[in-house]
Amino acid sequence: MHSKNLSEISQIINDELEQFNSQFKKSIWSDTKIVNFIIRYLLKQKGKKIRPLLVILSSKICGDVSDRTYRGATLVELLHTATLVHDDVVDEAETRRGFPSINAVWKNKAAVLIGDYLLAKGLMTAVDGNDFDFLRVITNTVKRMSEGELLQSSKTRKLNNDEETYYRIISDKTASLLSTCCEVGARAVTDDDIKITAMRNFGENLGIAFQIRDDILDYIGKKSIIGKPLGGDIREKKLTLPLIYALKNSSKEKSNEVMKILKMKERKMDVDKVIDFVIQNGGIEYSENAAKEYGEKAKKELLIFPDSDIKSSLLELVDFIIERTK
């Protein structure tokens, strides 16, 4: 049985997603021409929209979708878009989803400011709707995402990441936002702490599985797709789970050889050699099992909910995230 793709999974909430899209577009505009000019460009870049999908599904499994659900989804998507724009500045990225990045077109200053604008717009959405419970959740998330990124860059500089720190980084950097999506979706429609906690934990475990899969794809993904070239993490000297495991479980001599490659300037790096090393030393297999484990943890959190089409969609989403090829 093949796992469903994203559009098949989201079919069940197509109407809600359309409603979200129109609210999101309304919420993003400014009275300032240049801001709208850049926003229009941003909106052309279609992302997977996994985050609003999670907010809406989490609301539906806990109750009925409400105005608060849409505000929550808008808030999360604005925050996510802001962090992508800022990430591209930090990473000096030239492209995003096959388009030249904001910083490549308008330079860093405009990109940093548009990221700030999007973040402020998100916070305003919550303030205007009196969703102060969302604000508490989301500001903690922004803090965690920043801490995760900073911890990662310090580990990248020193090239000394270990498994425990890796999990801390991805929990803060990636899982915190998916956990927030699910928590906000639940909070939008219920006060039941048991349901809210279950959804928060579902999102956290799903987020960890999502990032591990992302890190695996850096070694075995399809070279031709628009997106990151293979071995991007290696070039950026990011030690992710497949490599951390392989370094720990190979001979001292081989590990030292790979560490030497990692310390080289990017253009001199033999990236393929590092990829082969990781594959031969079980790094991919180990990471795939870890992603599955976190996927199972996520699924367990849904046991408190009665069976329904919405629950099935959330379970299918877990499978999609663990098995995706890009």
Sequence and secondary structure as in RCSB ss.txt:
>XXXX:A:sequence
MHSKNLSEISQIINDELEQFNSQFKKSIWSDTKIVNFIIRYLLKQKGKKIRPLLVILSSKICGDVSDRTYRGATL
VELLHTATLVHDDVVDEAETRRGFPSINAVWKNKAAVLIGDYLLAKGLMTAVDGNDFDFLRVITNTVKRMSEGEL
LQSSKTRKLNNDEETYYRIISDKTASLLSTCCEVGARAVTDDDIKITAMRNFGENLGIAFQIRDDILDYIGKKSI
IGKPLGGDIREKKLTLPLIYALKNSSKEKSNEVMKILKMKERKMDVDKVIDFVIQNGGIEYSENAAKEYGEKAKK
ELLIFPDSDIKSSLLELVDFIIERTK
>XXXX:A:secstr
     HHHHHGGGHHHHHHHHHHHHHHH  SSHHHHHHHHHHHHS    HHHHHHHHHHHHHS   HHHHHHHHH
HHHHHHHHHHHHHHHTT SEETTEE HHHHHHHHHHHHHHHHHHHHHHHHHHHTT HHHHHHHHHHHHHHHHHHH
HHHHHHHHT   HHHHHHHHIIIIIHHHHHHHHHHHHTT   HHHHHHHHHHHHHHHHHHHHHHHHHHHHS TTS
SS  TTHHHHTT   HHHHHHHHTS HHHHHHHHHHHHS GGG  HHHHHHHHHHTTHHHHHHHHHHHHHHHHHH
HGGGS   HHHHHHHHHHHHHHH   
